[in-house]
Amino acid sequence: MLLTDKRIIFVGGKGGVGKTTTSSALALLASRRGKKVLIVSTDPAHSLADAFDRQIGDNITRLAANLDGLEIDPDHQIEQHLANVSAQLKRFTRPEMFAEIERQMRLTRQSPGAQEAAMLERICQVIELGLSQYDLLVFDTAPTGHTLRLLSLPEAMAAWTQGLLKANQKSEKLADVLGHLTPKSGRDVDSPFADPNEYATAGMDDRTKAITETLLARQRLLQRTREVITDHSRTALLFVLTPEKLPILETIRSVATLQHEKLPLAGLVINRILPDNADGEFLAKRRAQEQVHLKQIQHDFADLSLYKVPLQATDVQGIIELNMMADLLAQAGL
């Protein structure tokens, strides 16, 4: 089974190793194989438009036959998310409280994790929409640390949502409906993945019902995304590195974390390997050091598929160069 036969591919790695170029070429390769593909950039410092040498932005844009692109704007996501929250709060609040609500929203906009939380929710929505309209979604993710947090956020946010639901359960207004909020199957309500479908909102006042239904809808979305991300038959994670010390060290840490979480790591793309015809004394010394790093990669990642891609003489930008890169990925076994 080819990697492009999956439904979702997350491409990650240390900044500057050619992650966007690899994900773009991989998306093109899949489209050439007859797949309808959406490539999505989740990196706040978008370079997807630079790779394709055209504007993309936060709307689905046609890039080539069978290939669309999208750059998620985290700032726009925060503004949209907070606007929705503010509107819902104002439905159940006296007009004299509106100024305080706006103040709280301004503070929330600057709170730690706000951008990632907004980004995660949009990614969940893109996955749901994308799986219904495309054969393959390719995510060009932010550098490694962001990627790992992104993959762990569904569980963390589900636990947070569950905590809010429990807090609501303890309120006086919900005293009469605690039984409806208890999972029917007897599963532990403290579990972040207690089934939100097993909660009922009958008997609640309108405000509490609206809040609870919003929390439950978000939790269900997060759970569905978590199930997709951890499904080895549908999803794959591909990491890009170069044969250099720092990318190797970061990839070692990332791979260990991914394997501990039992996430579907498909392999590593070793990018920018010096070609055999590169000559000169300087490049000879560089190649000797590179061989040491390649041997370390072979040793440290012996249980993973390794896809070797040579360094190109010029920058890879635009459809023609990306198609040439796609050929190299195919030759490497992807």
N, C-alpha and C positions, 0 to 999 in steps of 0.2 A: 504494500500500500504506500503510495507516494504521500509526502507530507501535505501537498496541495489537495489531497482528497479529504482532509479534515474540514470541519465547519468553521473553526476559529483558530487563528495562530497569533500568539502574542510574541513580538520580537523585542527583546530587551538587551541590555548590556551597558557597560560604562560609556559615558559621554565621549564622543569623538572617535569611536571605533568603526563607524560606517553603518550604524544601526538603521538609520533612515534609508540609506541607499540600498541596504540589503532587503528591508521590508518592502520598499517600492519595487525592486526588481523581482522579488518573490511574488508580489501581487500581479505584476505583469506576466510572469511565467505561468501562473495559475489561469489568468485570463486567456492566454494563448492556448492553454489546454482545454478550453471550452467552458471554464467556470465563470459564473457571474460573480464578480468580486467587488467588495467595498474595502478600501484601505482607510484606516482611521488613525489620525495622530492625536495622542493624549498628552504629548509633551508640551508644557506651556511655552517653551521656546521652539515653536513650530519650524521645521525645515522641510516638511513634505512638499510645500509649494516650491521651494528652492530646488528640490530634487527633480520635480517634473517641469520646472522652469515655467510656471504659470500660477495664477491666483487660484486659491481653493477656498479658504475661509470656513465659516461655521454653517455652511449649507452643502448638501451633497452635490458634487460637481463631477461631470463626465470628464475622464482623463484619457481614455482610450476605449477601443471596442471591448465590451464586457467588463470595464473597469471604471468605478466611481471612487471619488475621494472625499474626505471630510476631516477638517481640523477643528477639534472641540476647543472652544474658547472658555477657559475656567472662570475668567472674570464675568463673562456674560452669564455663565451658569449660576454663579453666586447671586448676581443681581436678580435673575429670574426666580431662583429658589426663594430668596428673601422676600421678593415681591409677593409670591404666592402665600408664604407664611403670614406676612403682614396683612394681606387681604382677608385671610381666614380668621386671624385674630380680631380684626375690626368687625367681623360679622357678629361677634359675641361680646363686644366691648362698647361701653358708652363713648360718645364722641369726645368727651373731655379727656379720655385716656389715649387718644390717637397720637398725640405728640410724644408720649412716653413710649408707645409701641415703636414709633419711628426712631427714637433714640436707641432703644434696645437693638433694633435691626442694624443701625450704624455700628454699634459695638460688636454685634455678632459678625458683621462683614470682616472685621479685623481679627477675629478669634483664631487661634491655632487650629489647623485642620479643616477650616471652613471650605477652602478651595478644593482640598482632596475629597471631602464629603460630597460637595456639589459635583465634582468630576465623576465620582463613582456612580452617583445616581444617573447621570447622563449616559455613562458607559453601559449601565444596566439597561437603560431604555434603548440605546443603539443596538445592543446585542439582541434584545427581543424583536425589534423591528427588522434588524439585519437578517436574522435567521429565517424570517418569514419571506424576505425578498431577495436574498442573495445565497449563492452556494457556499461562499467563503468570506469570512471577515478576517482581515489582517490588521492587527493593532501595532502601530509604531509607538512604543511606550517611552515614557521619560526614563532617564538613567536608572540604574539598578535599584537603588534604595527606594525610589518612588514606586517602581514596579512591584517590589515585595510588599510595600504597604498597601498598594492598591489591591493586591490579591488577598490580603488578610482583612481588609476593611469590611467585606460583607459579614463576616462572623462578628467583628467588633461592633458594627452598627446594629446588627440583629440583637446582640446582647443589650445594647443601649436602648433600643426600642422596647425590648422586653422589660427593662427596668422602669421605663416610663409607664408601661401598662400596669406593672405591679403597683407603682405609686398611685395610679388612678384607682386601682382596686381598693386601696386603703382609704380613699377619700370617703367622706360621709355620704356624698351623693351617690356613690356606687355601692353602698352597703347592701342594698337589696338585690344587686345583680352579680355579686361575687361568684355565685354558682355558675352563671353564664360565662364568666371569664376563666373558668377552670378547665384545662384541657379534658375532654371527655374520655380520652384513652388512658388517662392516669399517668401520662408522661410527666416528668418533673417540670413544673412551670419555671424553675430557675434556669433550665436549659435555654441557651440563646436560640435554639432551633426547635423549641416547642412549636407545634404546628399552628400557625396563625389562623388557618382555616377552621380551627376548632373553637374559636371564640365567637360569642354572640353579642350583639349590641342592643337586643330587645330590652325595653324598660329604661334605657338611659335617657337623660335630657338631651336636647338637640346639640348643645355645645359639646358635651362629653362624647356623644355618639360621633360627631364629626371628627373630633380629635382622635378618637380611638380608631375609627375607620381609616383615617389618613396614616396613622402609625402602622396599622396592620397591612395596608396596601403596600407601604414601603418595605415592611419586613418580608412580605411574600415575594416582592420583586427581588430583594437581596438574596433570598433563599434560592429562587430559581436561577439567579446568576451564579451563585456558589455551586449549585449542582452542575451547571454547564461547564464552569471553569475547571472543575475537578474530574470531569468525565473524559477519560483517556481515549474513548472512541470518537469524541467530537472535537476535543481541544488539544492543542500542543503549544508548548513554550519553547522558543528557539532563542538561544543567547549568542550574541556576536562578541568576539574579542579579537585582538591582534596579538601576534607573537611577541609580546613585550611584558615586562615584569608586573607593572601595576594592573593592567587589565587581567592578567592571569590570577593575581592574588584576589582581586575583587570577584572574579568569576568563581573561584574556589569557594568563597564565602556564600555567594548567591546560590550555587548549585547545592551546597550542603543544606541550606535553608529550604529550598524547593523540594529536595528529596525527603527531608524530614517531614514536610507537610504533605508528602505523597502527591505532589502536583505533577502533571503530565509533561515532563521535560523531554523534548524530542531529540535534542542534540545541540552542538555548538558549531557555529560558522567561524572558522579561523580566517580572518580577512587580512588582505594586504600582505600576503607572503611574497617575498622578492622573487621575481621570475628568474629562471636559469640564465637568460640572456642578458641580465643586468650585469654590467662589467665595471671595471675600475677598482683601484685599491680600497677606496672608501667603502664601496658596496661589498667588496669581498670581506672586509672586517664585519660589516653589518650582517652579512649572511652567516658568518661563523657564529655570531651571537644569537642570531635568529634560530639556527639549528639547535642550540642549547634549549631555547624556549620551546621549540616544537617538540623536542623529546620530553620536556617537562609536561607539556599539555597531553601528549600521548600517555604518559604515566599517570598523571593525576586524574584524567578523565577517561580511563581505559574502558569503563562500562558505558560510555556514551558514544553516539554516532558523531563523527567529526567530518565537517564539510570544508574543504580547503579551497580558498579563492585567492588568486594572485593579485598583487598590486597592479593597478592600471597606470599607464604613462601620464594620463590627464585626469582631470576631475570628471566624475560621473554625474552628468546633468542633462536632463531632457530625455525624451522618449527613445531616441536612437541609442544613446549611451546606456540607458537603463535596460534596453533590450539586449545589448551586448553583455551587460552584467547578468541578466536573466539566463543567457546562454551559459555563462560560467557557473551559475548556481545549478543548472541542469547537469552540466558536466561533472560537478562535484557530487551529484547524487540526490539532490533535492527534487 
